[in-house]
Amino acid sequence: MKKYIALMFIAVLCLNKTVAQDSTRTTTNFKDTVAIKPDTSYWQKSFNGGINFNQASFSNWSGGGVNSVAIGGVIAARALYEKGKISWDNTADFQLGYVTQLGNTRKAADQIILISVLGRKIAPKWDLFLSGTFNTFFAPGFRYDKLPTDQTRLRVSNFFAPAQLTLSAGIAYKPNDWFSLRMSPIAPRLTFLSDQGVRVSVDPITGLYRPDPTATVYGVPPGQSTRTEWLAFQLQTVVNRNLTENIALNARYQLFTEYARLDNINHRLDLLLTAKLNRYLSTTFGLIALYNKDFSTELQIQQTLAVGLVYNISNFRTKKEPAKPTDPNGRF
C-alpha cells in the first residue's frame, strides 16, 4: 500500500509543477490565484487531489468496538489543448483506499481511468472525434464472503485483470466547456486478463465461490488472455463543472454494446462530488455504478464518503458568454 500512496504524492508534485509553469493566473483550491510565468501554449490544466484518513481505537470500552484505520486517495486531473478547430482533451481519474481492522487489511476503493479525445470542430457545437478509454485496477481485489471454511479470501481481480481499452470514432455535441455528449457507431473494445488466477466460479450445490481455471470471467474465455469486441457502439456523457465556488462535480456516463449482443448493453456511471469545508479540508462523495452481464448479472455499486485534505489547482480560462443582440431603440 505504501508504494501506491507514494505514487500519488509524486503525481501531485509533477502536475503541480506542470500547471505552474504554463499559466499566467492559476486558481488553487477553487478561488485563490497566483501570478506566474506567461502562458505561451494552448493548454489548460486542472488537478484535484485529496487524501482521506479515518481512525478509531478502543481500550476497555464497555460498549464494544474494533480498532480500525482507513486511508484513501482520490485524484482527478485534466489537460485540454485548444487551437483553432482542433482540441485534445485528456482526463485521468485515480482512486485507491484501504481499511485495516483486527490486523486485517482490505481494499476499500480502487480504480484507474484514462480518457483521451482528439476532436475537430465542424460546427459551433459539434465535433468529429477519435478517442481512447482505458480502465483497470491498481492492486489485487479479494472476495471474503461465501467461501469454504478453510479459505479466508479469494482473489477475483488484479492489475490488468481485467483491463479494458475502448477505441472509438464518431460525433460529439459540445455546447460549452463543461458538458459533452459523444456518440460512436465505431467502438471496438479489448478486454485483457493478465492474471489467470482470478478465474472463479460458484459451486452449484453449496453456492460457495471457488477457484476455477475453466471459468469465463469478465467475458474472457478460459485459456485466453484477451477478448475483442470489434463491431460495437458507444455513447459517453461527461460533466466537469464547479457547481458553486466550493462544490465541484465530475460525472461520466458510458453506454457500450456489441451490435450482435444488443441484449447485453453495458452501463457505467462514475460520479465524484467534492465540497470544500475550508482552505485545505474537503468532503468527497464518490459513486460508481456498473451493469455488465460479463462481470455480474446484478447491478454493481461502489460508494465512498470521506473527509480529508484536498489540493486543487487550475488554469482553465473562464469564457465569456456571447453578447446578446441589442436593439438600437433600446427594447432589448
C-alpha positions in Angstrom: 0.0 0.0 0.0 2.9 2.4 0.7 4.1 2.3 -2.8 0.7 3.4 -4.2 0.5 6.3 -1.7 4.0 7.4 -2.8 2.9 7.3 -6.5 0.0 9.5 -5.7 2.3 12.1 -4.0 4.7 12.1 -7.0 1.7 12.7 -9.3 0.6 15.6 -7.2 4.1 17.2 -7.3 4.5 16.6 -11.1 1.1 18.0 -12.1 1.6 21.0 -9.7 4.9 21.9 -11.4 3.5 21.4 -14.9 0.5 23.6 -14.3 2.5 26.3 -12.6 4.9 26.7 -15.5 2.3 27.2 -18.2 -0.3 29.8 -17.0 -0.5 33.5 -16.2 -3.1 33.1 -13.4 -3.5 29.8 -11.7 -6.5 29.1 -9.5 -5.9 26.9 -6.4 -8.4 25.4 -4.0 -11.2 26.8 -6.2 -10.6 30.6 -5.9 -7.1 31.6 -4.7 -4.9 32.9 -7.6 -1.2 33.4 -8.0 0.7 35.2 -10.8 3.3 33.1 -12.6 5.1 32.9 -16.0 3.1 33.9 -19.2 1.2 31.1 -21.0 2.7 30.6 -24.4 0.9 27.3 -25.1 -2.7 26.4 -25.9 -3.0 24.1 -22.9 -5.4 24.4 -20.0 -4.9 22.1 -17.0 -6.6 21.3 -13.7 -5.8 19.0 -10.8 -7.9 17.9 -7.9 -6.3 15.6 -5.3 -7.3 14.5 -1.9 -6.1 12.2 0.9 -8.6 10.9 3.4 -7.8 9.3 6.8 -10.0 7.8 9.4 -9.0 6.1 12.7 -10.8 4.6 15.7 -9.4 2.9 18.7 -10.9 1.3 21.9 -9.4 0.4 25.2 -11.6 -1.4 27.9 -14.6 0.1 26.2 -17.8 -1.5 27.6 -19.8 -0.6 24.5 -17.6 -2.7 22.3 -15.8 -1.8 19.1 -13.0 -2.7 16.8 -9.8 -0.7 16.3 -9.6 0.5 12.7 -7.5 2.7 10.4 -8.6 3.8 6.9 -6.7 5.7 4.3 -7.6 6.6 0.8 -6.5 8.9 -2.1 -8.5 10.4 -5.0 -7.1 12.2 -8.0 -8.9 13.9 -10.9 -6.7 15.6 -13.5 -7.5 17.2 -16.8 -5.4 18.7 -19.7 -7.1 20.4 -22.6 -5.4 21.6 -25.8 -7.4 24.0 -28.0 -6.1 25.7 -31.1 -8.4 26.8 -33.9 -10.7 24.0 -34.8 -8.6 21.3 -33.1 -9.0 20.1 -29.5 -7.3 17.4 -27.5 -9.0 16.6 -24.1 -7.3 14.3 -21.6 -8.6 13.2 -18.2 -7.3 10.9 -15.5 -9.2 9.6 -12.5 -7.5 7.5 -9.8 -8.8 6.1 -6.5 -7.2 3.8 -4.0 -8.1 3.1 -0.4 -7.5 0.5 2.3 -9.1 -0.3 5.7 -7.3 -2.2 8.5 -9.3 -3.9 11.2 -8.1 -6.5 13.7 -4.8 -6.8 11.8 -6.5 -7.5 8.5 -6.1 -5.0 5.6 -8.7 -4.9 2.9 -9.1 -2.7 -0.2 -11.9 -0.2 0.1 -11.6 1.6 -3.3 -9.6 1.1 -6.4 -9.8 2.4 -10.0 -7.7 3.7 -12.9 -9.4 5.5 -15.7 -7.7 7.3 -18.6 -9.6 9.1 -21.4 -8.1 10.9 -24.4 -10.3 12.6 -27.0 -9.0 14.3 -30.2 -11.6 16.4 -31.9 -12.1 18.7 -34.9 -14.9 21.3 -34.9 -17.3 21.0 -37.8 -20.0 23.4 -36.4 -20.2 25.8 -33.5 -21.3 23.0 -31.1 -20.3 19.8 -33.0 -17.0 17.9 -33.4 -15.8 14.9 -35.2 -13.6 12.9 -32.8 -11.3 9.9 -32.1 -11.0 8.7 -28.6 -9.4 6.1 -26.3 -10.7 5.0 -22.9 -8.7 2.7 -20.6 -9.6 1.4 -17.2 -8.2 -1.2 -14.7 -7.2 -1.5 -11.0 -4.1 -0.7 -9.1 -4.0 -3.7 -6.8 -5.4 -7.2 -6.3 -9.0 -7.5 -5.1 -10.4 -10.3 -3.0 -13.8 -11.8 -2.1 -14.2 -12.6 1.7 -17.7 -14.0 1.8 -19.4 -17.2 0.6 -16.1 -19.1 0.8 -15.3 -22.6 2.1 -14.5 -22.7 5.8 -10.8 -23.4 5.2 -10.4 -20.3 2.9 -10.4 -16.7 4.2 -10.2 -14.9 0.9 -10.3 -15.5 -2.9 -8.5 -13.3 -5.4 -11.0 -12.0 -8.0 -9.2 -9.1 -9.7 -5.7 -7.6 -10.1 -3.8 -5.0 -12.1 -4.7 -5.6 -15.8 -7.1 -8.3 -14.7 -9.4 -7.1 -16.0 -8.3 -4.1 -18.1 -10.4 -2.6 -20.9 -9.3 -0.4 -23.8 -12.0 1.1 -26.0 -11.2 2.9 -29.2 -14.0 5.0 -30.8 -14.8 7.4 -33.5 -17.9 9.5 -34.0 -19.6 12.8 -33.5 -19.7 14.9 -30.3 -22.1 17.6 -29.1 -20.2 20.2 -27.0 -22.5 23.2 -26.2 -20.0 24.5 -23.6 -16.7 23.7 -21.8 -18.1 21.6 -19.1 -20.5 19.2 -20.9 -20.1 16.9 -23.9 -22.1 14.1 -25.5 -20.1 11.7 -27.7 -21.7 9.1 -30.0 -19.6 6.4 -31.6 -21.0 4.0 -34.1 -17.5 2.5 -34.4 -16.1 1.5 -30.9 -14.0 -1.7 -30.8 -13.1 -2.8 -27.2 -10.4 -5.1 -25.9 -10.6 -6.8 -22.5 -7.3 -8.0 -21.0 -6.8 -10.7 -18.3 -3.2 -10.8 -17.3 -3.8 -12.9 -14.2 -5.5 -16.3 -14.8 -5.7 -16.8 -11.0 -8.8 -14.5 -10.9 -10.9 -17.1 -12.6 -13.6 -18.2 -10.1 -17.0 -19.8 -10.2 -19.9 -20.7 -7.9 -20.4 -24.3 -6.8 -24.0 -25.1 -7.9 -24.5 -27.3 -4.8 -23.0 -25.3 -2.0 -23.3 -21.8 -3.5 -19.7 -21.1 -2.4 -17.1 -19.4 -4.6 -14.0 -21.4 -5.6 -11.0 -21.1 -8.0 -11.9 -22.5 -11.4 -9.4 -22.2 -14.3 -12.1 -23.3 -16.8 -14.4 -20.4 -15.9 -15.1 -17.5 -18.3 -14.6 -14.3 -16.3 -15.0 -10.6 -17.4 -16.0 -12.1 -20.8 -12.6 -13.7 -21.4 -12.9 -17.4 -22.3 -10.6 -19.9 -20.4 -7.2 -20.3 -21.8 -7.2 -16.8 -23.3 -5.9 -13.5 -22.0 -7.7 -11.2 -24.4 -11.2 -10.7 -25.7 -12.0 -8.4 -28.7 -15.4 -6.9 -29.4 -15.0 -5.4 -32.9 -18.4 -4.2 -34.0 -19.8 -2.1 -31.2 -21.5 1.2 -30.3 -20.5 3.6 -27.5 -22.2 6.7 -26.0 -20.5 8.9 -23.4 -21.7 11.8 -21.5 -19.2 13.9 -19.5 -19.8 16.7 -17.0 -16.9 18.6 -15.4 -18.1 21.7 -13.6 -17.8 23.8 -10.4 -21.4 23.9 -9.3 -20.6 26.7 -6.8 -17.4 28.3 -5.6 -16.9 25.5 -3.1 -18.5 22.5 -4.8 -17.1 20.7 -7.9 -18.8 17.9 -9.9 -17.0 15.3 -12.1 -19.5 12.9 -13.7 -19.4 10.5 -16.5 -21.9 8.0 -18.0 -20.9 5.4 -20.6 -23.1 3.0 -22.6 -21.5 0.2 -24.6 -22.9 -2.6 -26.6 -21.9 -5.0 -29.4 -24.3 -4.9 -32.4 -24.5 -8.7 -32.2 -25.4 -8.6 -28.5 -28.0 -5.9 -28.0 -29.4 -7.9 -25.1 -26.2 -7.2 -23.2 -25.9 -3.4 -23.0 -23.2 -2.2 -20.6 -23.9 0.8 -18.4 -21.4 2.6 -16.2 -21.8 5.8 -14.2 -18.8 7.5 -12.4 -19.6 10.4 -10.1 -17.3 12.4 -7.9 -18.6 15.3 -5.9 -16.1 17.5 -3.9 -17.2 20.1 -1.4 -14.7 22.4 0.3 -15.0 22.8 4.0 -12.2 25.3 4.3 -9.0 26.1 2.5 -7.4 22.6 2.8 -10.2 20.4 4.1 -13.0 18.9 1.9 -15.5 16.2 1.9 -15.8 13.9 -1.2 -18.6 11.7 -2.3 -17.8 9.0 -4.9 -20.2 6.7 -6.7 -19.5 4.0 -9.3 -22.5 2.1 -10.7 -21.8 -0.7 -13.2 -24.1 -3.1 -15.1 -22.3 -5.6 -17.3 -23.5 -9.1 -17.6 -19.9 -10.3 -18.4 -18.9 -9.1 -14.9 -22.1 -9.8 -12.9 -25.8 -10.5 -13.6 -26.7 -7.8 -11.0 -26.0 -4.1 -10.7 -22.7 -3.4 -9.0 -22.2 -0.3 -6.9 -19.2 1.2 -5.1 -19.9 4.2 -2.9 -17.4 6.3 -0.8 -17.8 9.2 1.5 -14.8 10.8 3.3 -13.4 14.0 4.8 -9.7 14.8 4.3 -7.0 17.1 2.9 -7.5 18.5 -0.6 -5.3 20.4 -3.1 -6.8 21.9 -6.2 -5.0 23.8 -9.0 -6.3 25.0 -12.3 -5.5 27.4 -15.1 -8.7 26.9 -17.1 -9.9 30.2 -18.6 -13.4 31.4 -17.9 -15.0 32.1 -21.3 -17.5 34.9 -21.6 -21.0 34.1 -22.9 -21.7 35.5 -26.4 -23.2 39.0 -26.2 -27.0 39.1 -26.8 -28.1 41.2 -29.8 -29.4 44.7 -28.9 -32.0 46.9 -30.5 -31.0 50.5 -31.4 -34.2 51.7 -29.8 -33.3 50.1 -26.5 -36.1 47.5 -26.5 -33.8 44.6 -25.6 
